[in-house]
Amino acid sequence: MNEPNQSSLQSISIPVAIMVAGALIAGGIYFSGRGNQAAVVNNANTATVFNANNIKPISTADHVLGNPKADIVIIEYSDIECPFCKQFHATLHQLMNEYGTQGKLAWVYRHFPVHTNSIKEGEAVECAAEIGGNDAFWKYTDKIFEITTSNNGLDLAELPVIAEEIGLDVVRFNACLSSEKYKSKIEKDRADVTAAGAQGTPYSVIFTKGDRIPLNQGALPYNDMKTIIDTILKN
């Protein structure tokens, strides 16, 4: 699992890259190189290349909180049983409460299952979306993050219970979940972000002004994320 307070930045204008890197990058980690799709992060004498070619822009198939045409769109690849994802989920809600209400920020949720239970839980949130739409997707996702203790801590028998709690038709939900119809979608999300170079969860890419900024080791705390967002909005 990744830890907070480390990031990589890619394909962003040089002034913003310098400002954001200066605000965030420390402890032997630095940003180098500027190509359309690649960045290099060096840490503890290792180097990893992150390539965002496989990160799809936002589309109608996505689950979006906020205005899809916002100045900044954060595409997050998340594992429901990852404790850092649980932490970052709360951080992104806090940011949406501040910037999303102004139409400046949108949040896209995609799947990056690492834990055993996460694929089935991902299927559950997709079934919630099928039955109850975008609102049900976010309600279900919020609830499952709220009650899991992470690291496969949620009993999968709770999945239909959550569906009932948020007002979904449990019979339809169970039928959807049993069909495994969304398993391939979840695995495709994972394949895309893994091909881009992600090595842990959460992994996020900021789309803004035609640029892409990947956040490696991406469970950044609120203040660091706020610094990135404010820097981009001012640039």
Contacts in CASP RR format, 6 or more apart in sequence:
PFRMAT RR
TARGET T0000
AUTHOR 0000-0000-0000
METHOD contacts of the structure
MODEL  1
MNEPNQSSLQSISIPVAIMVAGALIAGGIYFSGRGNQAAVVNNANTATVF
NANNIKPISTADHVLGNPKADIVIIEYSDIECPFCKQFHATLHQLMNEYG
TQGKLAWVYRHFPVHTNSIKEGEAVECAAEIGGNDAFWKYTDKIFEITTS
NNGLDLAELPVIAEEIGLDVVRFNACLSSEKYKSKIEKDRADVTAAGAQG
TPYSVIFTKGDRIPLNQGALPYNDMKTIIDTILKN
1 82 0 8 1.000
1 83 0 8 1.000
1 84 0 8 1.000
1 114 0 8 1.000
1 200 0 8 1.000
1 201 0 8 1.000
2 84 0 8 1.000
2 199 0 8 1.000
2 200 0 8 1.000
2 201 0 8 1.000
2 202 0 8 1.000
2 203 0 8 1.000
2 216 0 8 1.000
2 217 0 8 1.000
2 218 0 8 1.000
2 219 0 8 1.000
3 84 0 8 1.000
3 217 0 8 1.000
3 219 0 8 1.000
4 84 0 8 1.000
4 87 0 8 1.000
4 88 0 8 1.000
4 217 0 8 1.000
4 218 0 8 1.000
4 219 0 8 1.000
4 220 0 8 1.000
4 221 0 8 1.000
4 224 0 8 1.000
5 24 0 8 1.000
5 217 0 8 1.000
5 220 0 8 1.000
5 221 0 8 1.000
5 224 0 8 1.000
6 25 0 8 1.000
6 29 0 8 1.000
6 41 0 8 1.000
6 43 0 8 1.000
6 216 0 8 1.000
6 217 0 8 1.000
6 218 0 8 1.000
7 24 0 8 1.000
7 25 0 8 1.000
7 215 0 8 1.000
7 216 0 8 1.000
7 217 0 8 1.000
7 218 0 8 1.000
7 220 0 8 1.000
7 224 0 8 1.000
7 228 0 8 1.000
8 31 0 8 1.000
8 39 0 8 1.000
8 40 0 8 1.000
8 41 0 8 1.000
8 50 0 8 1.000
8 214 0 8 1.000
8 215 0 8 1.000
8 216 0 8 1.000
9 17 0 8 1.000
9 20 0 8 1.000
9 21 0 8 1.000
9 31 0 8 1.000
9 39 0 8 1.000
9 213 0 8 1.000
9 214 0 8 1.000
10 34 0 8 1.000
10 35 0 8 1.000
10 37 0 8 1.000
10 38 0 8 1.000
10 39 0 8 1.000
10 50 0 8 1.000
10 52 0 8 1.000
10 212 0 8 1.000
10 213 0 8 1.000
10 214 0 8 1.000
11 34 0 8 1.000
11 35 0 8 1.000
11 36 0 8 1.000
11 37 0 8 1.000
11 39 0 8 1.000
11 52 0 8 1.000
11 211 0 8 1.000
11 212 0 8 1.000
11 213 0 8 1.000
12 20 0 8 1.000
12 208 0 8 1.000
12 211 0 8 1.000
12 212 0 8 1.000
12 213 0 8 1.000
12 232 0 8 1.000
13 209 0 8 1.000
13 211 0 8 1.000
13 235 0 8 1.000
14 34 0 8 1.000
15 235 0 8 1.000
16 231 0 8 1.000
16 232 0 8 1.000
16 235 0 8 1.000
17 31 0 8 1.000
17 34 0 8 1.000
19 231 0 8 1.000
19 235 0 8 1.000
20 213 0 8 1.000
20 227 0 8 1.000
20 228 0 8 1.000
20 231 0 8 1.000
20 232 0 8 1.000
21 30 0 8 1.000
21 31 0 8 1.000
23 224 0 8 1.000
23 227 0 8 1.000
23 228 0 8 1.000
23 231 0 8 1.000
24 220 0 8 1.000
24 224 0 8 1.000
24 227 0 8 1.000
24 228 0 8 1.000
25 31 0 8 1.000
27 43 0 8 1.000
28 42 0 8 1.000
28 43 0 8 1.000
28 44 0 8 1.000
29 41 0 8 1.000
29 42 0 8 1.000
29 43 0 8 1.000
30 41 0 8 1.000
30 42 0 8 1.000
31 39 0 8 1.000
31 40 0 8 1.000
31 41 0 8 1.000
32 39 0 8 1.000
32 40 0 8 1.000
32 42 0 8 1.000
33 39 0 8 1.000
33 40 0 8 1.000
37 51 0 8 1.000
37 52 0 8 1.000
37 53 0 8 1.000
37 212 0 8 1.000
38 49 0 8 1.000
38 50 0 8 1.000
38 51 0 8 1.000
38 52 0 8 1.000
39 49 0 8 1.000
39 50 0 8 1.000
39 214 0 8 1.000
40 47 0 8 1.000
40 48 0 8 1.000
40 49 0 8 1.000
40 50 0 8 1.000
41 47 0 8 1.000
41 48 0 8 1.000
41 50 0 8 1.000
41 216 0 8 1.000
48 197 0 8 1.000
48 199 0 8 1.000
48 216 0 8 1.000
49 197 0 8 1.000
50 196 0 8 1.000
50 197 0 8 1.000
50 198 0 8 1.000
50 214 0 8 1.000
50 216 0 8 1.000
51 195 0 8 1.000
51 196 0 8 1.000
51 197 0 8 1.000
52 196 0 8 1.000
52 205 0 8 1.000
52 212 0 8 1.000
52 214 0 8 1.000
53 196 0 8 1.000
54 192 0 8 1.000
54 193 0 8 1.000
54 195 0 8 1.000
54 196 0 8 1.000
55 75 0 8 1.000
55 192 0 8 1.000
55 193 0 8 1.000
55 196 0 8 1.000
55 205 0 8 1.000
55 212 0 8 1.000
55 214 0 8 1.000
56 192 0 8 1.000
57 207 0 8 1.000
58 64 0 8 1.000
58 68 0 8 1.000
58 73 0 8 1.000
58 75 0 8 1.000
58 106 0 8 1.000
58 108 0 8 1.000
58 207 0 8 1.000
62 68 0 8 1.000
62 75 0 8 1.000
62 108 0 8 1.000
62 109 0 8 1.000
62 110 0 8 1.000
63 108 0 8 1.000
63 109 0 8 1.000
63 129 0 8 1.000
63 134 0 8 1.000
63 137 0 8 1.000
63 138 0 8 1.000
64 106 0 8 1.000
64 107 0 8 1.000
64 108 0 8 1.000
64 134 0 8 1.000
65 96 0 8 1.000
65 106 0 8 1.000
65 107 0 8 1.000
65 108 0 8 1.000
65 109 0 8 1.000
65 138 0 8 1.000
66 96 0 8 1.000
66 100 0 8 1.000
66 103 0 8 1.000
66 105 0 8 1.000
66 106 0 8 1.000
66 107 0 8 1.000
67 100 0 8 1.000
67 103 0 8 1.000
67 106 0 8 1.000
68 106 0 8 1.000
69 106 0 8 1.000
70 100 0 8 1.000
70 103 0 8 1.000
70 104 0 8 1.000
70 105 0 8 1.000
70 106 0 8 1.000
71 103 0 8 1.000
71 104 0 8 1.000
71 105 0 8 1.000
71 208 0 8 1.000
71 209 0 8 1.000
71 232 0 8 1.000
71 233 0 8 1.000
72 99 0 8 1.000
72 104 0 8 1.000
72 105 0 8 1.000
72 106 0 8 1.000
72 206 0 8 1.000
72 207 0 8 1.000
72 208 0 8 1.000
72 229 0 8 1.000
72 232 0 8 1.000
72 233 0 8 1.000
73 105 0 8 1.000
73 106 0 8 1.000
73 107 0 8 1.000
73 108 0 8 1.000
73 206 0 8 1.000
73 207 0 8 1.000
73 208 0 8 1.000
74 92 0 8 1.000
74 105 0 8 1.000
74 106 0 8 1.000
74 107 0 8 1.000
74 108 0 8 1.000
74 204 0 8 1.000
74 205 0 8 1.000
74 206 0 8 1.000
74 207 0 8 1.000
75 108 0 8 1.000
75 110 0 8 1.000
75 204 0 8 1.000
75 205 0 8 1.000
75 206 0 8 1.000
75 207 0 8 1.000
76 88 0 8 1.000
76 92 0 8 1.000
76 107 0 8 1.000
76 108 0 8 1.000
76 109 0 8 1.000
76 110 0 8 1.000
76 202 0 8 1.000
76 203 0 8 1.000
76 204 0 8 1.000
77 110 0 8 1.000
77 111 0 8 1.000
77 112 0 8 1.000
77 189 0 8 1.000
77 190 0 8 1.000
77 193 0 8 1.000
77 198 0 8 1.000
77 201 0 8 1.000
77 202 0 8 1.000
77 203 0 8 1.000
77 204 0 8 1.000
78 85 0 8 1.000
78 88 0 8 1.000
78 89 0 8 1.000
78 109 0 8 1.000
78 110 0 8 1.000
78 111 0 8 1.000
78 112 0 8 1.000
78 201 0 8 1.000
78 202 0 8 1.000
79 85 0 8 1.000
79 111 0 8 1.000
79 112 0 8 1.000
79 113 0 8 1.000
79 114 0 8 1.000
79 115 0 8 1.000
79 118 0 8 1.000
79 201 0 8 1.000
79 202 0 8 1.000
80 113 0 8 1.000
80 115 0 8 1.000
80 117 0 8 1.000
80 118 0 8 1.000
80 121 0 8 1.000
80 122 0 8 1.000
80 125 0 8 1.000
80 141 0 8 1.000
80 144 0 8 1.000
80 145 0 8 1.000
80 148 0 8 1.000
80 154 0 8 1.000
81 114 0 8 1.000
81 115 0 8 1.000
81 116 0 8 1.000
81 117 0 8 1.000
81 118 0 8 1.000
81 121 0 8 1.000
81 148 0 8 1.000
81 150 0 8 1.000
81 151 0 8 1.000
81 152 0 8 1.000
81 153 0 8 1.000
81 154 0 8 1.000
82 114 0 8 1.000
82 115 0 8 1.000
82 118 0 8 1.000
82 150 0 8 1.000
82 201 0 8 1.000
82 202 0 8 1.000
83 150 0 8 1.000
83 151 0 8 1.000
84 201 0 8 1.000
84 202 0 8 1.000
84 218 0 8 1.000
84 219 0 8 1.000
85 145 0 8 1.000
85 201 0 8 1.000
85 202 0 8 1.000
85 219 0 8 1.000
86 145 0 8 1.000
86 148 0 8 1.000
86 150 0 8 1.000
87 219 0 8 1.000
88 202 0 8 1.000
88 204 0 8 1.000
88 218 0 8 1.000
88 219 0 8 1.000
88 220 0 8 1.000
89 141 0 8 1.000
89 142 0 8 1.000
89 145 0 8 1.000
90 145 0 8 1.000
91 219 0 8 1.000
91 220 0 8 1.000
91 221 0 8 1.000
91 222 0 8 1.000
91 225 0 8 1.000
92 107 0 8 1.000
92 225 0 8 1.000
93 142 0 8 1.000
94 222 0 8 1.000
95 105 0 8 1.000
95 107 0 8 1.000
95 222 0 8 1.000
95 225 0 8 1.000
95 226 0 8 1.000
95 229 0 8 1.000
96 105 0 8 1.000
96 107 0 8 1.000
98 226 0 8 1.000
99 105 0 8 1.000
99 229 0 8 1.000
100 106 0 8 1.000
104 229 0 8 1.000
104 233 0 8 1.000
105 229 0 8 1.000
109 137 0 8 1.000
109 141 0 8 1.000
110 189 0 8 1.000
110 192 0 8 1.000
110 193 0 8 1.000
111 118 0 8 1.000
111 122 0 8 1.000
111 185 0 8 1.000
111 186 0 8 1.000
111 189 0 8 1.000
111 190 0 8 1.000
112 189 0 8 1.000
112 190 0 8 1.000
112 193 0 8 1.000
112 194 0 8 1.000
112 198 0 8 1.000
112 200 0 8 1.000
112 201 0 8 1.000
112 202 0 8 1.000
112 203 0 8 1.000
113 119 0 8 1.000
113 122 0 8 1.000
113 186 0 8 1.000
113 187 0 8 1.000
113 190 0 8 1.000
114 200 0 8 1.000
114 201 0 8 1.000
115 151 0 8 1.000
115 152 0 8 1.000
116 152 0 8 1.000
117 152 0 8 1.000
117 153 0 8 1.000
117 154 0 8 1.000
117 156 0 8 1.000
119 183 0 8 1.000
119 186 0 8 1.000
119 187 0 8 1.000
120 156 0 8 1.000
120 159 0 8 1.000
120 177 0 8 1.000
121 144 0 8 1.000
121 148 0 8 1.000
121 154 0 8 1.000
121 156 0 8 1.000
121 159 0 8 1.000
122 182 0 8 1.000
122 186 0 8 1.000
123 176 0 8 1.000
123 177 0 8 1.000
123 180 0 8 1.000
123 181 0 8 1.000
123 182 0 8 1.000
123 183 0 8 1.000
123 186 0 8 1.000
124 140 0 8 1.000
124 144 0 8 1.000
124 159 0 8 1.000
124 162 0 8 1.000
124 163 0 8 1.000
124 173 0 8 1.000
124 177 0 8 1.000
125 137 0 8 1.000
125 140 0 8 1.000
125 141 0 8 1.000
125 144 0 8 1.000
126 137 0 8 1.000
126 182 0 8 1.000
126 185 0 8 1.000
126 186 0 8 1.000
127 163 0 8 1.000
127 173 0 8 1.000
127 176 0 8 1.000
127 177 0 8 1.000
127 182 0 8 1.000
128 136 0 8 1.000
128 137 0 8 1.000
128 139 0 8 1.000
128 140 0 8 1.000
128 141 0 8 1.000
128 163 0 8 1.000
128 166 0 8 1.000
128 168 0 8 1.000
128 173 0 8 1.000
129 136 0 8 1.000
129 137 0 8 1.000
129 140 0 8 1.000
130 176 0 8 1.000
131 163 0 8 1.000
131 168 0 8 1.000
131 169 0 8 1.000
131 172 0 8 1.000
131 173 0 8 1.000
131 176 0 8 1.000
132 168 0 8 1.000
136 166 0 8 1.000
136 167 0 8 1.000
136 168 0 8 1.000
139 166 0 8 1.000
140 162 0 8 1.000
140 163 0 8 1.000
140 166 0 8 1.000
140 168 0 8 1.000
143 162 0 8 1.000
143 165 0 8 1.000
143 166 0 8 1.000
144 154 0 8 1.000
144 159 0 8 1.000
144 162 0 8 1.000
147 154 0 8 1.000
147 158 0 8 1.000
147 162 0 8 1.000
148 154 0 8 1.000
159 173 0 8 1.000
159 177 0 8 1.000
160 170 0 8 1.000
160 173 0 8 1.000
160 174 0 8 1.000
160 177 0 8 1.000
163 170 0 8 1.000
163 173 0 8 1.000
164 170 0 8 1.000
176 182 0 8 1.000
193 203 0 8 1.000
196 203 0 8 1.000
196 205 0 8 1.000
196 214 0 8 1.000
198 216 0 8 1.000
199 216 0 8 1.000
200 217 0 8 1.000
202 218 0 8 1.000
202 219 0 8 1.000
203 214 0 8 1.000
203 215 0 8 1.000
203 216 0 8 1.000
203 218 0 8 1.000
204 214 0 8 1.000
204 215 0 8 1.000
204 218 0 8 1.000
205 212 0 8 1.000
205 213 0 8 1.000
205 214 0 8 1.000
205 215 0 8 1.000
206 212 0 8 1.000
206 213 0 8 1.000
206 214 0 8 1.000
206 215 0 8 1.000
206 228 0 8 1.000
206 232 0 8 1.000
208 232 0 8 1.000
209 232 0 8 1.000
213 228 0 8 1.000
213 232 0 8 1.000
215 228 0 8 1.000
220 228 0 8 1.000
END
